[in-house]
Amino acid sequence: MPYPSAIFIRDKALVLNVESMRLIICQDEVLVLSVPDTEHPSQPAFPTPDCPFVKDLVQRVSEQKLSFASDHNLHVDTSLPYELRALEAVLARGRYQSAILGS
């Protein structure tokens, strides 16, 4: 049974447990512990540098302007601090994933 979704705020990090995504967002880096499985998105998978979730996250938090993803029509406001850009990207991706699964 999966744990309920949660965001924990710590002194130096945000700890996320959202659906099948588990991440620790620090001031200048994101530690990705699990990502949605490509074949079964509701199941967690071990992250790799070439998995779509990691590639999308890297692209969104590293862009210098307001970014729009042509495939999902999602954006991340890059005027925000790194931690909030990463959080916004993860939550947007989770929202997109939920829409795909129909939940």
PLY file of the C-alpha trace (Angstrom):
ply
format ascii 1.0
element vertex 103
property float x
property float y
property float z
element edge 102
property int vertex1
property int vertex2
end_header
0.00 0.00 0.00
1.52 3.35 -1.03
2.08 6.14 1.46
-0.22 9.17 1.19
1.10 12.15 -0.74
2.99 14.60 1.44
5.35 17.54 1.30
7.61 18.02 4.33
9.42 21.31 4.86
12.77 20.96 6.58
15.46 23.55 7.39
17.50 22.87 4.27
15.20 20.82 2.05
11.72 19.99 0.84
10.90 16.29 1.04
8.24 15.13 -1.41
6.24 11.94 -1.57
3.75 12.52 -4.38
2.14 9.50 -6.02
5.06 7.40 -7.32
7.54 10.30 -7.11
9.92 10.61 -4.15
12.30 13.57 -4.09
14.41 15.73 -1.83
14.69 19.31 -3.11
17.64 21.28 -1.75
18.74 24.86 -2.43
20.67 23.98 -5.58
19.98 20.31 -6.34
17.21 17.72 -6.50
17.75 14.19 -5.24
15.37 11.91 -7.13
14.66 8.73 -5.18
11.86 7.28 -7.32
9.97 8.23 -10.48
6.84 6.91 -12.21
7.54 3.67 -14.08
7.27 4.22 -17.84
5.10 1.12 -18.37
3.04 1.41 -15.16
3.00 5.11 -14.13
1.27 4.40 -10.81
4.24 2.24 -9.76
7.57 3.73 -8.60
10.76 3.01 -10.51
14.44 3.66 -9.89
15.44 6.94 -11.60
18.01 6.94 -14.37
19.46 9.96 -16.22
17.64 8.97 -19.41
14.15 8.42 -17.94
11.53 10.91 -19.22
10.71 12.28 -15.75
14.34 13.16 -14.97
14.94 14.67 -18.42
11.80 16.81 -18.09
12.74 17.94 -14.57
16.27 18.91 -15.62
14.96 20.85 -18.60
12.36 22.74 -16.56
14.59 23.80 -13.66
17.56 24.78 -15.84
15.83 27.07 -18.36
16.35 30.80 -17.97
12.96 32.09 -19.15
9.33 31.15 -18.63
9.23 27.70 -20.18
6.38 26.04 -22.01
6.36 22.34 -22.80
4.75 21.84 -26.17
3.67 18.29 -25.37
1.88 19.01 -22.07
1.30 22.77 -22.25
2.88 23.09 -18.78
5.14 25.91 -17.69
7.52 26.76 -14.89
8.16 30.37 -13.84
11.96 30.58 -13.82
12.01 33.88 -11.93
11.37 31.79 -8.80
14.20 30.41 -6.62
15.57 27.02 -7.67
13.73 25.09 -4.94
10.35 26.50 -5.94
11.01 25.94 -9.66
11.81 22.31 -8.91
8.72 21.94 -6.70
6.52 23.53 -9.37
7.97 21.25 -12.06
7.39 18.12 -9.95
3.81 19.10 -9.05
3.02 20.03 -12.66
4.40 16.69 -13.81
2.35 14.90 -11.13
-0.79 16.73 -12.26
-0.08 15.73 -15.87
0.58 12.12 -14.79
-2.75 12.03 -12.87
-4.60 13.28 -15.94
-3.04 10.51 -18.04
-4.05 7.86 -15.49
-7.57 9.29 -15.25
-7.50 9.72 -11.47
0 1
1 2
2 3
3 4
4 5
5 6
6 7
7 8
8 9
9 10
10 11
11 12
12 13
13 14
14 15
15 16
16 17
17 18
18 19
19 20
20 21
21 22
22 23
23 24
24 25
25 26
26 27
27 28
28 29
29 30
30 31
31 32
32 33
33 34
34 35
35 36
36 37
37 38
38 39
39 40
40 41
41 42
42 43
43 44
44 45
45 46
46 47
47 48
48 49
49 50
50 51
51 52
52 53
53 54
54 55
55 56
56 57
57 58
58 59
59 60
60 61
61 62
62 63
63 64
64 65
65 66
66 67
67 68
68 69
69 70
70 71
71 72
72 73
73 74
74 75
75 76
76 77
77 78
78 79
79 80
80 81
81 82
82 83
83 84
84 85
85 86
86 87
87 88
88 89
89 90
90 91
91 92
92 93
93 94
94 95
95 96
96 97
97 98
98 99
99 100
100 101
101 102
